[in-house]
Amino acid sequence: MQSPHVEHLARSFVALDERSKASFCLWIAVQVRDALTPAEAQRVGISHVVATLQAWEAGSPVTGEHLNEQLMDANDEGLYANLGRGPSETDTAIEAVGGSVCYIAWIAYRKAGQQHLPDGIDGVNDDFITWIVQQAVDCRAVTHEACLSAIRKFASG
């Protein structure tokens, strides 16, 4: 059973429009990147992934497939290739940013009208945000209170 705090966060997130939901996920990814040292964020690929998410949000032609490949491509390269290669806190940061990528890729695929989503993206929905937030909290990038505050900011436009 989730705490009332997490339930309130989830309800607040669901009430956002799709663009604001994506902006919140990007906000999480930026907070996680900034919680790591710049060298660590660069080493594990988080800096590159955040830049790709920012480009998508700014309107660059970044597809759901391109976002999904940021996680792991056909050459076994990408954000998830760095799991288990550093401290557990870095792995948690990778999972948090990866979750944000999955959510935004899910939106991009849906906007493109794609019916069959790739593994890992096919299970994404609005409930997924609680897991993303928990990963970001666990790597000490955010607090639940900061997340609620950010959601309120995105809700107000």
C-alpha positions as CSV (number, residue, x, y, z in Angstrom):
1,M,0.0,0.0,0.0
2,Q,1.3,3.4,-1.0
3,S,1.6,6.3,1.5
4,P,-1.0,9.0,1.3
5,H,1.9,11.3,0.2
6,V,2.7,9.2,-2.8
7,E,-1.0,8.8,-3.7
8,H,-1.4,12.5,-3.6
9,L,1.6,12.9,-5.9
10,A,0.2,10.3,-8.3
11,R,-3.3,12.0,-8.4
12,S,-1.7,15.4,-9.0
13,F,0.4,14.0,-11.8
14,V,-2.6,12.3,-13.5
15,A,-4.4,15.7,-13.5
16,L,-1.6,17.3,-15.6
17,D,-1.9,17.6,-19.4
18,E,0.4,15.4,-21.5
19,R,2.9,18.1,-22.2
20,S,3.2,19.0,-18.5
21,K,3.6,15.3,-17.7
22,A,6.6,15.1,-20.1
23,S,8.0,18.3,-18.7
24,F,7.8,16.8,-15.2
25,C,9.6,13.7,-16.3
26,L,12.3,15.9,-17.9
27,W,12.5,17.9,-14.7
28,I,13.1,14.7,-12.8
29,A,15.9,13.7,-15.2
30,V,17.6,17.1,-14.8
31,Q,17.4,16.8,-11.0
32,V,19.0,13.4,-11.1
33,R,21.7,14.5,-13.6
34,D,22.5,17.5,-11.3
35,A,22.7,15.3,-8.2
36,L,25.6,13.4,-9.8
37,T,29.0,14.8,-10.3
38,P,29.3,16.2,-13.9
39,A,31.9,13.5,-14.6
40,E,29.7,10.7,-13.4
41,A,26.6,12.0,-15.3
42,Q,28.8,12.1,-18.4
43,R,30.4,8.7,-17.9
44,V,27.1,6.8,-17.6
45,G,25.4,8.7,-20.4
46,I,22.9,10.6,-18.3
47,S,24.1,14.0,-19.6
48,H,23.6,12.9,-23.2
49,V,20.1,11.4,-22.5
50,V,18.9,14.5,-20.7
51,A,20.1,16.6,-23.7
52,T,18.1,14.4,-26.0
53,L,15.0,14.7,-23.8
54,Q,15.4,18.5,-23.8
55,A,15.7,18.5,-27.6
56,W,12.4,16.5,-27.8
57,E,10.7,18.9,-25.5
58,A,11.9,21.9,-27.6
59,G,10.3,20.3,-30.7
60,S,13.2,18.6,-32.4
61,P,12.2,15.6,-34.5
62,V,13.1,13.0,-31.9
63,T,11.0,9.9,-32.2
64,G,9.9,7.4,-29.6
65,E,12.2,4.9,-31.3
66,H,15.1,7.2,-31.0
67,L,14.3,7.8,-27.3
68,N,14.0,4.1,-26.7
69,E,17.4,3.5,-28.3
70,Q,18.9,5.9,-25.7
71,L,18.2,3.2,-23.2
72,M,19.8,0.3,-25.1
73,D,20.3,0.1,-28.9
74,A,21.0,-2.9,-31.2
75,N,24.7,-2.7,-30.3
76,D,24.0,-3.0,-26.6
77,E,25.0,0.6,-26.1
78,G,23.0,3.1,-24.2
79,L,22.0,4.2,-20.7
80,Y,21.2,0.7,-19.4
81,A,24.5,-0.7,-20.6
82,N,26.0,1.3,-17.6
83,L,24.0,-0.5,-14.9
84,G,26.1,-2.3,-12.5
85,R,29.3,-0.5,-13.4
86,G,29.4,2.0,-10.6
87,P,28.0,2.7,-7.2
88,S,24.4,1.6,-6.4
89,E,23.3,5.2,-6.2
90,T,24.5,5.7,-9.8
91,D,22.4,2.7,-10.8
92,T,19.4,4.2,-9.1
93,A,20.0,7.5,-11.0
94,I,20.2,5.5,-14.3
95,E,16.9,3.9,-13.4
96,A,15.3,7.2,-12.6
97,V,16.4,8.8,-15.9
98,G,15.6,5.6,-17.8
99,G,12.1,5.8,-16.4
100,S,11.7,9.3,-17.6
101,V,12.9,8.3,-21.0
102,C,10.4,5.4,-21.1
103,Y,7.5,7.7,-20.1
104,I,8.4,10.4,-22.7
105,A,9.0,7.7,-25.4
106,W,5.6,6.3,-24.6
107,I,4.1,9.7,-25.2
108,A,6.1,10.1,-28.5
109,Y,5.0,6.6,-29.7
110,R,1.4,7.4,-28.9
111,K,1.5,10.8,-30.7
112,A,2.9,9.0,-33.8
113,G,0.0,6.7,-33.6
114,Q,2.1,3.6,-33.1
115,Q,-0.1,0.7,-31.9
116,H,2.5,-1.9,-31.0
117,L,5.0,-0.6,-28.5
118,P,8.4,-2.1,-27.8
119,D,9.1,-4.1,-24.7
120,G,9.7,-1.9,-21.7
121,I,7.5,0.9,-23.2
122,D,4.4,-1.3,-23.6
123,G,3.9,-1.4,-19.8
124,V,4.2,2.4,-19.3
125,N,1.2,4.4,-18.1
126,D,0.5,7.2,-15.6
127,D,1.0,4.9,-12.6
128,F,4.7,4.5,-13.7
129,I,5.5,8.0,-12.4
130,T,5.4,6.8,-8.8
131,W,8.3,4.4,-9.6
132,I,10.3,7.1,-11.4
133,V,9.8,9.5,-8.4
134,Q,10.9,6.8,-5.9
135,Q,14.0,6.1,-7.9
136,A,14.9,9.8,-7.9
137,V,14.2,10.0,-4.2
138,D,16.3,7.0,-3.5
139,C,19.3,8.5,-5.3
140,R,18.8,11.7,-3.3
141,A,18.1,13.9,-6.3
142,V,14.6,15.0,-5.1
143,T,12.2,14.8,-2.3
144,H,8.5,14.0,-2.5
145,E,7.8,17.6,-1.5
146,A,10.0,19.0,-4.3
147,C,8.1,16.8,-6.8
148,L,4.7,18.0,-5.6
149,S,5.9,21.5,-5.8
150,A,7.2,20.9,-9.4
151,I,3.9,19.3,-10.4
152,R,2.0,22.3,-9.0
153,K,4.2,24.6,-11.1
154,F,3.6,22.6,-14.3
155,A,-0.2,22.5,-13.5
156,S,-0.3,26.3,-13.3
157,G,1.3,26.7,-16.7
